[in-house]
């Protein structure tokens, strides 16, 4: 019986190692895509004033 236990030790060791690696692989989150990078807000100079003027003109014509 001791001989069988000694022969099974490497098999059980590899099984435990494999299960540990599989558990770590399943538990980690997905990696971000390679093409994803930080997004920057692009501001248009005077864009707010143009939008506000267009809304004001629209309200005066309707009233």
N, C-alpha and C positions, 0 to 999 in steps of 0.2 A: 504494500500500500504506500509506503514511503517513496518507492521508486516512481509510482504513478504521479504522486504529488510533485516530486522533483521535476518530472518530465512536463507536467502541466504548467509549471511556474512561468516559463517563457511565453507560453500561449496566453495565459491570463495577463501577464505584463503588457504584451502587445495589444490585447483587447482593451485594457484600461487606458492605455496611451491613445489608442485610436478613438475611443469614446470621448476622452477629454478634448482632443483636437476637434472632433465633430461638434461637440457641445459649444466650444468657443467659436467655431465657424458659424453655427446657427444663431448664436446670441448676439454677434456684432451687427451693427447697423450697416446699411448700404453705403458704399463710397460715393462721393459726389462724382458726376461725370467728368471726364477729362477736359471737355470743351467748356465746362462751366467756370466762369471767373467772376470776380467781384463786379457788380453792376454799379455804374455811376449815373447819377442824375445829371442829365444834360439840360442846362438852363438856356433859355432864349432871352437875350436882352430885350427888355421892353415888351415881352410877351404878355405880361399881366395887364399892362396899360391898354394894349390893343384889345384884349378880351373884354376888359371893363368898358371901354368905349363902345364896342360893338353891342354889348348888352344895353348900355344906356340909350343908344340910338334906337334900338329896337323897342324899348319901352316908351320912348317919347312919340314914336310914330303910331304906336297902337293906341295911345291915350288920346 
